């Protein structure tokens, strides 16, 4: 599965769990989950490699999503396990 497709699915999991997604240029090494005014926001660094952002997003998904109680495609679950 391509890194872009993995990232899209991980971002969708975050959104379905109440996390806002923002894409901003951050120099290629930024991005991640933060709390702003009692809201969780995940920043996607527009200048970072897609595979790097997918790995960062996987960490946020593990933190914010109850992975045991929802269906996640096997390829995405494998990605989450490899990037834990």
mmCIF file of the N, C-alpha and C atoms, coordinates in Angstrom:
data_MODEL
# 
_entry.id   MODEL 
# 
loop_
_atom_site.group_PDB 
_atom_site.id 
_atom_site.type_symbol 
_atom_site.label_atom_id 
_atom_site.label_alt_id 
_atom_site.label_comp_id 
_atom_site.label_asym_id 
_atom_site.label_entity_id 
_atom_site.label_seq_id 
_atom_site.pdbx_PDB_ins_code 
_atom_site.Cartn_x 
_atom_site.Cartn_y 
_atom_site.Cartn_z 
_atom_site.occupancy 
_atom_site.B_iso_or_equiv 
_atom_site.pdbx_formal_charge 
_atom_site.auth_seq_id 
_atom_site.auth_comp_id 
_atom_site.auth_asym_id 
_atom_site.auth_atom_id 
_atom_site.pdbx_PDB_model_num 
ATOM 1   N N  . UNK A 1 1  ? 0.856   -1.175 0.000  1.00 0.00 ? 1  UNK A N  1 
ATOM 2   C CA . UNK A 1 1  ? 0.000   0.000  0.000  1.00 0.00 ? 1  UNK A CA 1 
ATOM 3   C C  . UNK A 1 1  ? 0.902   1.238  0.000  1.00 0.00 ? 1  UNK A C  1 
ATOM 4   N N  . UNK A 1 2  ? 0.582   2.182  -0.847 1.00 0.00 ? 2  UNK A N  1 
ATOM 5   C CA . UNK A 1 2  ? 1.373   3.407  -0.972 1.00 0.00 ? 2  UNK A CA 1 
ATOM 6   C C  . UNK A 1 2  ? 1.290   4.257  0.294  1.00 0.00 ? 2  UNK A C  1 
ATOM 7   N N  . UNK A 1 3  ? 2.371   4.977  0.587  1.00 0.00 ? 3  UNK A N  1 
ATOM 8   C CA . UNK A 1 3  ? 2.431   5.815  1.790  1.00 0.00 ? 3  UNK A CA 1 
ATOM 9   C C  . UNK A 1 3  ? 1.322   6.865  1.800  1.00 0.00 ? 3  UNK A C  1 
ATOM 10  N N  . UNK A 1 4  ? 0.987   7.401  0.644  1.00 0.00 ? 4  UNK A N  1 
ATOM 11  C CA . UNK A 1 4  ? -0.060  8.423  0.579  1.00 0.00 ? 4  UNK A CA 1 
ATOM 12  C C  . UNK A 1 4  ? -1.419  7.845  0.991  1.00 0.00 ? 4  UNK A C  1 
ATOM 13  N N  . UNK A 1 5  ? -1.720  6.633  0.538  1.00 0.00 ? 5  UNK A N  1 
ATOM 14  C CA . UNK A 1 5  ? -2.987  5.983  0.901  1.00 0.00 ? 5  UNK A CA 1 
ATOM 15  C C  . UNK A 1 5  ? -3.024  5.660  2.389  1.00 0.00 ? 5  UNK A C  1 
ATOM 16  N N  . UNK A 1 6  ? -1.887  5.217  2.932  1.00 0.00 ? 6  UNK A N  1 
ATOM 17  C CA . UNK A 1 6  ? -1.804  4.932  4.369  1.00 0.00 ? 6  UNK A CA 1 
ATOM 18  C C  . UNK A 1 6  ? -2.049  6.209  5.159  1.00 0.00 ? 6  UNK A C  1 
ATOM 19  N N  . UNK A 1 7  ? -1.379  7.291  4.773  1.00 0.00 ? 7  UNK A N  1 
ATOM 20  C CA . UNK A 1 7  ? -1.546  8.566  5.473  1.00 0.00 ? 7  UNK A CA 1 
ATOM 21  C C  . UNK A 1 7  ? -3.001  9.024  5.420  1.00 0.00 ? 7  UNK A C  1 
ATOM 22  N N  . UNK A 1 8  ? -3.631  8.917  4.272  1.00 0.00 ? 8  UNK A N  1 
ATOM 23  C CA . UNK A 1 8  ? -5.036  9.334  4.146  1.00 0.00 ? 8  UNK A CA 1 
ATOM 24  C C  . UNK A 1 8  ? -5.935  8.543  5.092  1.00 0.00 ? 8  UNK A C  1 
ATOM 25  N N  . UNK A 1 9  ? -5.717  7.236  5.183  1.00 0.00 ? 9  UNK A N  1 
ATOM 26  C CA . UNK A 1 9  ? -6.552  6.418  6.069  1.00 0.00 ? 9  UNK A CA 1 
ATOM 27  C C  . UNK A 1 9  ? -6.285  6.737  7.537  1.00 0.00 ? 9  UNK A C  1 
ATOM 28  N N  . UNK A 1 10 ? -5.029  6.979  7.884  1.00 0.00 ? 10 UNK A N  1 
ATOM 29  C CA . UNK A 1 10 ? -4.708  7.333  9.267  1.00 0.00 ? 10 UNK A CA 1 
ATOM 30  C C  . UNK A 1 10 ? -5.326  8.678  9.636  1.00 0.00 ? 10 UNK A C  1 
ATOM 31  N N  . UNK A 1 11 ? -5.256  9.635  8.726  1.00 0.00 ? 11 UNK A N  1 
ATOM 32  C CA . UNK A 1 11 ? -5.867  10.943 8.982  1.00 0.00 ? 11 UNK A CA 1 
ATOM 33  C C  . UNK A 1 11 ? -7.383  10.809 9.137  1.00 0.00 ? 11 UNK A C  1 
ATOM 34  N N  . UNK A 1 12 ? -7.996  9.945  8.336  1.00 0.00 ? 12 UNK A N  1 
ATOM 35  C CA . UNK A 1 12 ? -9.442  9.721  8.452  1.00 0.00 ? 12 UNK A CA 1 
ATOM 36  C C  . UNK A 1 12 ? -9.787  9.134  9.816  1.00 0.00 ? 12 UNK A C  1 
ATOM 37  N N  . UNK A 1 13 ? -8.958  8.218  10.318 1.00 0.00 ? 13 UNK A N  1 
ATOM 38  C CA . UNK A 1 13 ? -9.191  7.660  11.657 1.00 0.00 ? 13 UNK A CA 1 
ATOM 39  C C  . UNK A 1 13 ? -9.143  8.757  12.714 1.00 0.00 ? 13 UNK A C  1 
ATOM 40  N N  . UNK A 1 14 ? -8.178  9.658  12.590 1.00 0.00 ? 14 UNK A N  1 
ATOM 41  C CA . UNK A 1 14 ? -8.090  10.764 13.542 1.00 0.00 ? 14 UNK A CA 1 
ATOM 42  C C  . UNK A 1 14 ? -9.326  11.650 13.458 1.00 0.00 ? 14 UNK A C  1 
ATOM 43  N N  . UNK A 1 15 ? -9.723  11.996 12.243 1.00 0.00 ? 15 UNK A N  1 
ATOM 44  C CA . UNK A 1 15 ? -10.898 12.862 12.077 1.00 0.00 ? 15 UNK A CA 1 
ATOM 45  C C  . UNK A 1 15 ? -12.151 12.226 12.660 1.00 0.00 ? 15 UNK A C  1 
ATOM 46  N N  . UNK A 1 16 ? -12.318 10.925 12.443 1.00 0.00 ? 16 UNK A N  1 
ATOM 47  C CA . UNK A 1 16 ? -13.493 10.222 12.972 1.00 0.00 ? 16 UNK A CA 1 
ATOM 48  C C  . UNK A 1 16 ? -13.479 10.165 14.495 1.00 0.00 ? 16 UNK A C  1 
ATOM 49  N N  . UNK A 1 17 ? -12.344 10.471 15.091 1.00 0.00 ? 17 UNK A N  1 
ATOM 50  C CA . UNK A 1 17 ? -12.227 10.469 16.547 1.00 0.00 ? 17 UNK A CA 1 
ATOM 51  C C  . UNK A 1 17 ? -12.071 11.879 17.099 1.00 0.00 ? 17 UNK A C  1 
ATOM 52  N N  . UNK A 1 18 ? -12.550 12.865 16.349 1.00 0.00 ? 18 UNK A N  1 
ATOM 53  C CA . UNK A 1 18 ? -12.633 14.229 16.847 1.00 0.00 ? 18 UNK A CA 1 
ATOM 54  C C  . UNK A 1 18 ? -11.385 15.076 16.731 1.00 0.00 ? 18 UNK A C  1 
ATOM 55  N N  . UNK A 1 19 ? -10.390 14.616 16.000 1.00 0.00 ? 19 UNK A N  1 
ATOM 56  C CA . UNK A 1 19 ? -9.154  15.381 15.833 1.00 0.00 ? 19 UNK A CA 1 
ATOM 57  C C  . UNK A 1 19 ? -9.260  16.211 14.553 1.00 0.00 ? 19 UNK A C  1 
ATOM 58  N N  . UNK A 1 20 ? -8.974  17.504 14.659 1.00 0.00 ? 20 UNK A N  1 
ATOM 59  C CA . UNK A 1 20 ? -8.942  18.377 13.481 1.00 0.00 ? 20 UNK A CA 1 
ATOM 60  C C  . UNK A 1 20 ? -7.613  18.188 12.762 1.00 0.00 ? 20 UNK A C  1 
ATOM 61  N N  . UNK A 1 21 ? -7.646  18.260 11.443 1.00 0.00 ? 21 UNK A N  1 
ATOM 62  C CA . UNK A 1 21 ? -6.441  18.097 10.632 1.00 0.00 ? 21 UNK A CA 1 
ATOM 63  C C  . UNK A 1 21 ? -6.128  19.428 9.968  1.00 0.00 ? 21 UNK A C  1 
ATOM 64  N N  . UNK A 1 22 ? -4.859  19.857 10.099 1.00 0.00 ? 22 UNK A N  1 
ATOM 65  C CA . UNK A 1 22 ? -4.404  21.086 9.427  1.00 0.00 ? 22 UNK A CA 1 
ATOM 66  C C  . UNK A 1 22 ? -3.119  20.777 8.680  1.00 0.00 ? 22 UNK A C  1 
ATOM 67  N N  . UNK A 1 23 ? -3.035  21.241 7.458  1.00 0.00 ? 23 UNK A N  1 
ATOM 68  C CA . UNK A 1 23 ? -1.829  21.081 6.655  1.00 0.00 ? 23 UNK A CA 1 
ATOM 69  C C  . UNK A 1 23 ? -1.141  22.430 6.565  1.00 0.00 ? 23 UNK A C  1 
ATOM 70  N N  . UNK A 1 24 ? 0.109   22.463 7.002  1.00 0.00 ? 24 UNK A N  1 
ATOM 71  C CA . UNK A 1 24 ? 0.896   23.702 7.028  1.00 0.00 ? 24 UNK A CA 1 
ATOM 72  C C  . UNK A 1 24 ? 2.329   23.388 6.603  1.00 0.00 ? 24 UNK A C  1 
ATOM 73  N N  . UNK A 1 25 ? 3.013   24.313 5.925  1.00 0.00 ? 25 UNK A N  1 
ATOM 74  C CA . UNK A 1 25 ? 4.438   24.122 5.651  1.00 0.00 ? 25 UNK A CA 1 
ATOM 75  C C  . UNK A 1 25 ? 5.229   24.322 6.943  1.00 0.00 ? 25 UNK A C  1 
ATOM 76  N N  . UNK A 1 26 ? 6.022   23.326 7.306  1.00 0.00 ? 26 UNK A N  1 
ATOM 77  C CA . UNK A 1 26 ? 6.773   23.377 8.562  1.00 0.00 ? 26 UNK A CA 1 
ATOM 78  C C  . UNK A 1 26 ? 8.242   23.025 8.365  1.00 0.00 ? 26 UNK A C  1 
ATOM 79  N N  . UNK A 1 27 ? 8.735   23.157 7.177  1.00 0.00 ? 27 UNK A N  1 
ATOM 80  C CA . UNK A 1 27 ? 10.148  22.928 6.945  1.00 0.00 ? 27 UNK A CA 1 
ATOM 81  C C  . UNK A 1 27 ? 10.553  21.487 6.713  1.00 0.00 ? 27 UNK A C  1 
ATOM 82  N N  . UNK A 1 28 ? 9.608   20.575 6.690  1.00 0.00 ? 28 UNK A N  1 
ATOM 83  C CA . UNK A 1 28 ? 9.930   19.185 6.390  1.00 0.00 ? 28 UNK A CA 1 
ATOM 84  C C  . UNK A 1 28 ? 10.210  18.306 7.578  1.00 0.00 ? 28 UNK A C  1 
ATOM 85  N N  . UNK A 1 29 ? 10.277  18.865 8.772  1.00 0.00 ? 29 UNK A N  1 
ATOM 86  C CA . UNK A 1 29 ? 10.585  18.043 9.949  1.00 0.00 ? 29 UNK A CA 1 
ATOM 87  C C  . UNK A 1 29 ? 9.562   18.233 11.051 1.00 0.00 ? 29 UNK A C  1 
ATOM 88  N N  . UNK A 1 30 ? 8.445   18.845 10.720 1.00 0.00 ? 30 UNK A N  1 
ATOM 89  C CA . UNK A 1 30 ? 7.452   19.146 11.748 1.00 0.00 ? 30 UNK A CA 1 
ATOM 90  C C  . UNK A 1 30 ? 6.239   18.258 11.654 1.00 0.00 ? 30 UNK A C  1 
ATOM 91  N N  . UNK A 1 31 ? 5.172   18.737 12.240 1.00 0.00 ? 31 UNK A N  1 
ATOM 92  C CA . UNK A 1 31 ? 3.927   18.003 12.231 1.00 0.00 ? 31 UNK A CA 1 
ATOM 93  C C  . UNK A 1 31 ? 3.741   17.206 13.501 1.00 0.00 ? 31 UNK A C  1 
ATOM 94  N N  . UNK A 1 32 ? 2.504   16.839 13.748 1.00 0.00 ? 32 UNK A N  1 
ATOM 95  C CA . UNK A 1 32 ? 2.194   16.023 14.906 1.00 0.00 ? 32 UNK A CA 1 
ATOM 96  C C  . UNK A 1 32 ? 0.934   16.483 15.603 1.00 0.00 ? 32 UNK A C  1 
ATOM 97  N N  . UNK A 1 33 ? 0.641   15.816 16.698 1.00 0.00 ? 33 UNK A N  1 
ATOM 98  C CA . UNK A 1 33 ? -0.574  16.046 17.460 1.00 0.00 ? 33 UNK A CA 1 
ATOM 99  C C  . UNK A 1 33 ? -0.327  17.079 18.547 1.00 0.00 ? 33 UNK A C  1 
ATOM 100 N N  . UNK A 1 34 ? -1.269  17.999 18.709 1.00 0.00 ? 34 UNK A N  1 
ATOM 101 C CA . UNK A 1 34 ? -1.180  18.959 19.805 1.00 0.00 ? 34 UNK A CA 1 
ATOM 102 C C  . UNK A 1 34 ? -2.584  19.335 20.251 1.00 0.00 ? 34 UNK A C  1 
ATOM 103 N N  . UNK A 1 35 ? -2.655  19.950 21.416 1.00 0.00 ? 35 UNK A N  1 
ATOM 104 C CA . UNK A 1 35 ? -3.933  20.386 21.961 1.00 0.00 ? 35 UNK A CA 1 
ATOM 105 C C  . UNK A 1 35 ? -3.984  21.901 21.886 1.00 0.00 ? 35 UNK A C  1 
ATOM 106 N N  . UNK A 1 36 ? -5.064  22.427 21.289 1.00 0.00 ? 36 UNK A N  1 
ATOM 107 C CA . UNK A 1 36 ? -5.241  23.870 21.155 1.00 0.00 ? 36 UNK A CA 1 
ATOM 108 C C  . UNK A 1 36 ? -6.650  24.219 21.620 1.00 0.00 ? 36 UNK A C  1 
ATOM 109 N N  . UNK A 1 37 ? -6.737  25.004 22.685 1.00 0.00 ? 37 UNK A N  1 
ATOM 110 C CA . UNK A 1 37 ? -8.040  25.422 23.220 1.00 0.00 ? 37 UNK A CA 1 
ATOM 111 C C  . UNK A 1 37 ? -8.975  24.231 23.406 1.00 0.00 ? 37 UNK A C  1 
ATOM 112 N N  . UNK A 1 38 ? -8.500  23.226 24.105 1.00 0.00 ? 38 UNK A N  1 
ATOM 113 C CA . UNK A 1 38 ? -9.281  22.031 24.420 1.00 0.00 ? 38 UNK A CA 1 
ATOM 114 C C  . UNK A 1 38 ? -9.675  21.199 23.203 1.00 0.00 ? 38 UNK A C  1 
ATOM 115 N N  . UNK A 1 39 ? -9.045  21.430 22.060 1.00 0.00 ? 39 UNK A N  1 
ATOM 116 C CA . UNK A 1 39 ? -9.276  20.619 20.866 1.00 0.00 ? 39 UNK A CA 1 
ATOM 117 C C  . UNK A 1 39 ? -7.974  19.950 20.466 1.00 0.00 ? 39 UNK A C  1 
ATOM 118 N N  . UNK A 1 40 ? -8.065  18.708 20.044 1.00 0.00 ? 40 UNK A N  1 
ATOM 119 C CA . UNK A 1 40 ? -6.899  18.013 19.513 1.00 0.00 ? 40 UNK A CA 1 
ATOM 120 C C  . UNK A 1 40 ? -6.761  18.372 18.033 1.00 0.00 ? 40 UNK A C  1 
ATOM 121 N N  . UNK A 1 41 ? -5.550  18.741 17.641 1.00 0.00 ? 41 UNK A N  1 
ATOM 122 C CA . UNK A 1 41 ? -5.264  19.106 16.252 1.00 0.00 ? 41 UNK A CA 1 
ATOM 123 C C  . UNK A 1 41 ? -4.038  18.323 15.802 1.00 0.00 ? 41 UNK A C  1 
ATOM 124 N N  . UNK A 1 42 ? -4.120  17.728 14.625 1.00 0.00 ? 42 UNK A N  1 
ATOM 125 C CA . UNK A 1 42 ? -2.958  17.069 14.039 1.00 0.00 ? 42 UNK A CA 1 
ATOM 126 C C  . UNK A 1 42 ? -2.476  17.927 12.882 1.00 0.00 ? 42 UNK A C  1 
ATOM 127 N N  . UNK A 1 43 ? -1.222  18.366 12.974 1.00 0.00 ? 43 UNK A N  1 
ATOM 128 C CA . UNK A 1 43 ? -0.618  19.176 11.922 1.00 0.00 ? 43 UNK A CA 1 
ATOM 129 C C  . UNK A 1 43 ? 0.140   18.269 10.958 1.00 0.00 ? 43 UNK A C  1 
ATOM 130 N N  . UNK A 1 44 ? -0.187  18.385 9.681  1.00 0.00 ? 44 UNK A N  1 
ATOM 131 C CA . UNK A 1 44 ? 0.525   17.684 8.621  1.00 0.00 ? 44 UNK A CA 1 
ATOM 132 C C  . UNK A 1 44 ? 1.513   18.672 8.026  1.00 0.00 ? 44 UNK A C  1 
ATOM 133 N N  . UNK A 1 45 ? 2.787   18.333 8.066  1.00 0.00 ? 45 UNK A N  1 
ATOM 134 C CA . UNK A 1 45 ? 3.814   19.191 7.480  1.00 0.00 ? 45 UNK A CA 1 
ATOM 135 C C  . UNK A 1 45 ? 3.784   19.013 5.967  1.00 0.00 ? 45 UNK A C  1 
ATOM 136 N N  . UNK A 1 46 ? 3.373   20.045 5.252  1.00 0.00 ? 46 UNK A N  1 
ATOM 137 C CA . UNK A 1 46 ? 3.242   19.983 3.796  1.00 0.00 ? 46 UNK A CA 1 
ATOM 138 C C  . UNK A 1 46 ? 4.582   19.767 3.101  1.00 0.00 ? 46 UNK A C  1 
ATOM 139 N N  . UNK A 1 47 ? 5.683   20.025 3.805  1.00 0.00 ? 47 UNK A N  1 
ATOM 140 C CA . UNK A 1 47 ? 7.009   19.892 3.199  1.00 0.00 ? 47 UNK A CA 1 
ATOM 141 C C  . UNK A 1 47 ? 7.709   18.591 3.585  1.00 0.00 ? 47 UNK A C  1 
ATOM 142 N N  . UNK A 1 48 ? 7.082   17.777 4.420  1.00 0.00 ? 48 UNK A N  1 
ATOM 143 C CA . UNK A 1 48 ? 7.692   16.518 4.863  1.00 0.00 ? 48 UNK A CA 1 
ATOM 144 C C  . UNK A 1 48 ? 7.403   15.405 3.858  1.00 0.00 ? 48 UNK A C  1 
ATOM 145 N N  . UNK A 1 49 ? 8.238   14.380 3.899  1.00 0.00 ? 49 UNK A N  1 
ATOM 146 C CA . UNK A 1 49 ? 7.996   13.195 3.088  1.00 0.00 ? 49 UNK A CA 1 
ATOM 147 C C  . UNK A 1 49 ? 6.723   12.504 3.571  1.00 0.00 ? 49 UNK A C  1 
ATOM 148 N N  . UNK A 1 50 ? 5.948   11.978 2.654  1.00 0.00 ? 50 UNK A N  1 
ATOM 149 C CA . UNK A 1 50 ? 4.681   11.334 3.000  1.00 0.00 ? 50 UNK A CA 1 
ATOM 150 C C  . UNK A 1 50 ? 4.894   10.173 3.963  1.00 0.00 ? 50 UNK A C  1 
ATOM 151 N N  . UNK A 1 51 ? 5.916   9.361  3.741  1.00 0.00 ? 51 UNK A N  1 
ATOM 152 C CA . UNK A 1 51 ? 6.179   8.218  4.621  1.00 0.00 ? 51 UNK A CA 1 
ATOM 153 C C  . UNK A 1 51 ? 6.503   8.679  6.038  1.00 0.00 ? 51 UNK A C  1 
ATOM 154 N N  . UNK A 1 52 ? 7.231   9.782  6.169  1.00 0.00 ? 52 UNK A N  1 
ATOM 155 C CA . UNK A 1 52 ? 7.550   10.319 7.495  1.00 0.00 ? 52 UNK A CA 1 
ATOM 156 C C  . UNK A 1 52 ? 6.292   10.811 8.197  1.00 0.00 ? 52 UNK A C  1 
ATOM 157 N N  . UNK A 1 53 ? 5.424   11.495 7.467  1.00 0.00 ? 53 UNK A N  1 
ATOM 158 C CA . UNK A 1 53 ? 4.185   11.987 8.065  1.00 0.00 ? 53 UNK A CA 1 
ATOM 159 C C  . UNK A 1 53 ? 3.276   10.825 8.452  1.00 0.00 ? 53 UNK A C  1 
ATOM 160 N N  . UNK A 1 54 ? 3.268   9.761  7.661  1.00 0.00 ? 54 UNK A N  1 
ATOM 161 C CA . UNK A 1 54 ? 2.450   8.592  7.991  1.00 0.00 ? 54 UNK A CA 1 
ATOM 162 C C  . UNK A 1 54 ? 2.930   7.964  9.296  1.00 0.00 ? 54 UNK A C  1 
ATOM 163 N N  . UNK A 1 55 ? 4.242   7.894  9.498  1.00 0.00 ? 55 UNK A N  1 
ATOM 164 C CA . UNK A 1 55 ? 4.783   7.336  10.740 1.00 0.00 ? 55 UNK A CA 1 
ATOM 165 C C  . UNK A 1 55 ? 4.416   8.209  11.936 1.00 0.00 ? 55 UNK A C  1 
ATOM 166 N N  . UNK A 1 56 ? 4.495   9.528  11.780 1.00 0.00 ? 56 UNK A N  1 
ATOM 167 C CA . UNK A 1 56 ? 4.112   10.445 12.862 1.00 0.00 ? 56 UNK A CA 1 
ATOM 168 C C  . UNK A 1 56 ? 2.617   10.319 13.140 1.00 0.00 ? 56 UNK A C  1 
ATOM 169 N N  . UNK A 1 57 ? 1.841   10.226 12.084 1.00 0.00 ? 57 UNK A N  1 
ATOM 170 C CA . UNK A 1 57 ? 0.392   10.091 12.222 1.00 0.00 ? 57 UNK A CA 1 
ATOM 171 C C  . UNK A 1 57 ? 0.030   8.778  12.916 1.00 0.00 ? 57 UNK A C  1 
ATOM 172 N N  . UNK A 1 58 ? 0.783   7.724  12.654 1.00 0.00 ? 58 UNK A N  1 
ATOM 173 C CA . UNK A 1 58 ? 0.528   6.434  13.310 1.00 0.00 ? 58 UNK A CA 1 
ATOM 174 C C  . UNK A 1 58 ? 0.629   6.573  14.826 1.00 0.00 ? 58 UNK A C  1 
ATOM 175 N N  . UNK A 1 59 ? 1.602   7.344  15.292 1.00 0.00 ? 59 UNK A N  1 
ATOM 176 C CA . UNK A 1 59 ? 1.729   7.580  16.732 1.00 0.00 ? 59 UNK A CA 1 
ATOM 177 C C  . UNK A 1 59 ? 0.518   8.299  17.295 1.00 0.00 ? 59 UNK A C  1 
ATOM 178 N N  . UNK A 1 60 ? 0.008   9.271  16.559 1.00 0.00 ? 60 UNK A N  1 
ATOM 179 C CA . UNK A 1 60 ? -1.178  10.005 17.006 1.00 0.00 ? 60 UNK A CA 1 
ATOM 180 C C  . UNK A 1 60 ? -2.401  9.097  17.016 1.00 0.00 ? 60 UNK A C  1 
ATOM 181 N N  . UNK A 1 61 ? -2.517  8.238  16.022 1.00 0.00 ? 61 UNK A N  1 
ATOM 182 C CA . UNK A 1 61 ? -3.649  7.305  15.969 1.00 0.00 ? 61 UNK A CA 1 
ATOM 183 C C  . UNK A 1 61 ? -3.609  6.373  17.173 1.00 0.00 ? 61 UNK A C  1 
ATOM 184 N N  . UNK A 1 62 ? -2.439  5.843  17.490 1.00 0.00 ? 62 UNK A N  1 
ATOM 185 C CA . UNK A 1 62 ? -2.325  4.952  18.659 1.00 0.00 ? 62 UNK A CA 1 
ATOM 186 C C  . UNK A 1 62 ? -2.722  5.677  19.939 1.00 0.00 ? 62 UNK A C  1 
ATOM 187 N N  . UNK A 1 63 ? -2.431  6.959  20.015 1.00 0.00 ? 63 UNK A N  1 
ATOM 188 C CA . UNK A 1 63 ? -2.757  7.746  21.208 1.00 0.00 ? 63 UNK A CA 1 
ATOM 189 C C  . UNK A 1 63 ? -4.243  8.104  21.293 1.00 0.00 ? 63 UNK A C  1 
ATOM 190 N N  . UNK A 1 64 ? -4.874  8.366  20.163 1.00 0.00 ? 64 UNK A N  1 
ATOM 191 C CA . UNK A 1 64 ? -6.228  8.931  20.160 1.00 0.00 ? 64 UNK A CA 1 
ATOM 192 C C  . UNK A 1 64 ? -7.351  7.946  19.822 1.00 0.00 ? 64 UNK A C  1 
ATOM 193 N N  . UNK A 1 65 ? -7.020  6.811  19.227 1.00 0.00 ? 65 UNK A N  1 
ATOM 194 C CA . UNK A 1 65 ? -8.044  5.898  18.720 1.00 0.00 ? 65 UNK A CA 1 
ATOM 195 C C  . UNK A 1 65 ? -8.006  4.588  19.496 1.00 0.00 ? 65 UNK A C  1 
ATOM 196 N N  . UNK A 1 66 ? -9.179  4.101  19.889 1.00 0.00 ? 66 UNK A N  1 
ATOM 197 C CA . UNK A 1 66 ? -9.295  2.800  20.551 1.00 0.00 ? 66 UNK A CA 1 
ATOM 198 C C  . UNK A 1 66 ? -9.211  1.722  19.466 1.00 0.00 ? 66 UNK A C  1 
ATOM 199 N N  . UNK A 1 67 ? -8.009  1.249  19.205 1.00 0.00 ? 67 UNK A N  1 
ATOM 200 C CA . UNK A 1 67 ? -7.753  0.353  18.082 1.00 0.00 ? 67 UNK A CA 1 
ATOM 201 C C  . UNK A 1 67 ? -8.371  -1.030 18.252 1.00 0.00 ? 67 UNK A C  1 
ATOM 202 N N  . UNK A 1 68 ? -8.664  -1.413 19.476 1.00 0.00 ? 68 UNK A N  1 
ATOM 203 C CA . UNK A 1 68 ? -9.203  -2.748 19.727 1.00 0.00 ? 68 UNK A CA 1 
ATOM 204 C C  . UNK A 1 68 ? -10.688 -2.850 19.409 1.00 0.00 ? 68 UNK A C  1 
ATOM 205 N N  . UNK A 1 69 ? -11.390 -1.739 19.368 1.00 0.00 ? 69 UNK A N  1 
ATOM 206 C CA . UNK A 1 69 ? -12.842 -1.780 19.226 1.00 0.00 ? 69 UNK A CA 1 
ATOM 207 C C  . UNK A 1 69 ? -13.372 -1.250 17.902 1.00 0.00 ? 69 UNK A C  1 
ATOM 208 N N  . UNK A 1 70 ? -12.491 -1.065 16.918 1.00 0.00 ? 70 UNK A N  1 
ATOM 209 C CA . UNK A 1 70 ? -12.958 -0.635 15.604 1.00 0.00 ? 70 UNK A CA 1 
ATOM 210 C C  . UNK A 1 70 ? -12.284 -1.476 14.529 1.00 0.00 ? 70 UNK A C  1 
ATOM 211 N N  . UNK A 1 71 ? -12.947 -1.559 13.385 1.00 0.00 ? 71 UNK A N  1 
ATOM 212 C CA . UNK A 1 71 ? -12.343 -2.260 12.257 1.00 0.00 ? 71 UNK A CA 1 
ATOM 213 C C  . UNK A 1 71 ? -11.340 -1.330 11.583 1.00 0.00 ? 71 UNK A C  1 
ATOM 214 N N  . UNK A 1 72 ? -10.147 -1.869 11.384 1.00 0.00 ? 72 UNK A N  1 
ATOM 215 C CA . UNK A 1 72 ? -9.099  -1.161 10.644 1.00 0.00 ? 72 UNK A CA 1 
ATOM 216 C C  . UNK A 1 72 ? -8.585  -2.134 9.595  1.00 0.00 ? 72 UNK A C  1 
ATOM 217 N N  . UNK A 1 73 ? -8.452  -1.672 8.373  1.00 0.00 ? 73 UNK A N  1 
ATOM 218 C CA . UNK A 1 73 ? -7.951  -2.546 7.307  1.00 0.00 ? 73 UNK A CA 1 
ATOM 219 C C  . UNK A 1 73 ? -6.642  -3.196 7.730  1.00 0.00 ? 73 UNK A C  1 
ATOM 220 N N  . UNK A 1 74 ? -6.443  -4.465 7.361  1.00 0.00 ? 74 UNK A N  1 
ATOM 221 C CA . UNK A 1 74 ? -5.233  -5.186 7.775  1.00 0.00 ? 74 UNK A CA 1 
ATOM 222 C C  . UNK A 1 74 ? -3.933  -4.466 7.411  1.00 0.00 ? 74 UNK A C  1 
ATOM 223 N N  . UNK A 1 75 ? -3.878  -3.834 6.231  1.00 0.00 ? 75 UNK A N  1 
ATOM 224 C CA . UNK A 1 75 ? -2.657  -3.132 5.833  1.00 0.00 ? 75 UNK A CA 1 
ATOM 225 C C  . UNK A 1 75 ? -2.361  -1.965 6.774  1.00 0.00 ? 75 UNK A C  1 
ATOM 226 N N  . UNK A 1 76 ? -3.407  -1.285 7.222  1.00 0.00 ? 76 UNK A N  1 
ATOM 227 C CA . UNK A 1 76 ? -3.230  -0.147 8.125  1.00 0.00 ? 76 UNK A CA 1 
ATOM 228 C C  . UNK A 1 76 ? -2.838  -0.649 9.507  1.00 0.00 ? 76 UNK A C  1 
ATOM 229 N N  . UNK A 1 77 ? -3.473  -1.728 9.956  1.00 0.00 ? 77 UNK A N  1 
ATOM 230 C CA . UNK A 1 77 ? -3.124  -2.304 11.259 1.00 0.00 ? 77 UNK A CA 1 
ATOM 231 C C  . UNK A 1 77 ? -1.659  -2.753 11.258 1.00 0.00 ? 77 UNK A C  1 
ATOM 232 N N  . UNK A 1 78 ? -1.211  -3.374 10.163 1.00 0.00 ? 78 UNK A N  1 
ATOM 233 C CA . UNK A 1 78 ? 0.196   -3.778 10.045 1.00 0.00 ? 78 UNK A CA 1 
ATOM 234 C C  . UNK A 1 78 ? 1.116   -2.564 10.122 1.00 0.00 ? 78 UNK A C  1 
ATOM 235 N N  . UNK A 1 79 ? 0.745   -1.491 9.430  1.00 0.00 ? 79 UNK A N  1 
ATOM 236 C CA . UNK A 1 79 ? 1.553   -0.268 9.460  1.00 0.00 ? 79 UNK A CA 1 
ATOM 237 C C  . UNK A 1 79 ? 1.646   0.268  10.888 1.00 0.00 ? 79 UNK A C  1 
ATOM 238 N N  . UNK A 1 80 ? 0.519   0.283  11.601 1.00 0.00 ? 80 UNK A N  1 
ATOM 239 C CA . UNK A 1 80 ? 0.509   0.767  12.985 1.00 0.00 ? 80 UNK A CA 1 
ATOM 240 C C  . UNK A 1 80 ? 1.412   -0.084 13.869 1.00 0.00 ? 80 UNK A C  1 
ATOM 241 N N  . UNK A 1 81 ? 1.381   -1.399 13.676 1.00 0.00 ? 81 UNK A N  1 
ATOM 242 C CA . UNK A 1 81 ? 2.224   -2.291 14.476 1.00 0.00 ? 81 UNK A CA 1 
ATOM 243 C C  . UNK A 1 81 ? 3.704   -2.076 14.171 1.00 0.00 ? 81 UNK A C  1 
ATOM 244 N N  . UNK A 1 82 ? 4.036   -1.866 12.916 1.00 0.00 ? 82 UNK A N  1 
ATOM 245 C CA . UNK A 1 82 ? 5.438   -1.668 12.525 1.00 0.00 ? 82 UNK A CA 1 
ATOM 246 C C  . UNK A 1 82 ? 5.988   -0.324 12.990 1.00 0.00 ? 82 UNK A C  1 
ATOM 247 N N  . UNK A 1 83 ? 5.108   0.643  13.215 1.00 0.00 ? 83 UNK A N  1 
ATOM 248 C CA . UNK A 1 83 ? 5.548   1.988  13.596 1.00 0.00 ? 83 UNK A CA 1 
ATOM 249 C C  . UNK A 1 83 ? 5.144   2.334  15.023 1.00 0.00 ? 83 UNK A C  1 
ATOM 250 N N  . UNK A 1 84 ? 5.229   1.325  15.897 1.00 0.00 ? 84 UNK A N  1 
ATOM 251 C CA . UNK A 1 84 ? 4.884   1.587  17.304 1.00 0.00 ? 84 UNK A CA 1 
ATOM 252 C C  . UNK A 1 84 ? 6.124   1.678  18.158 1.00 0.00 ? 84 UNK A C  1 
# 
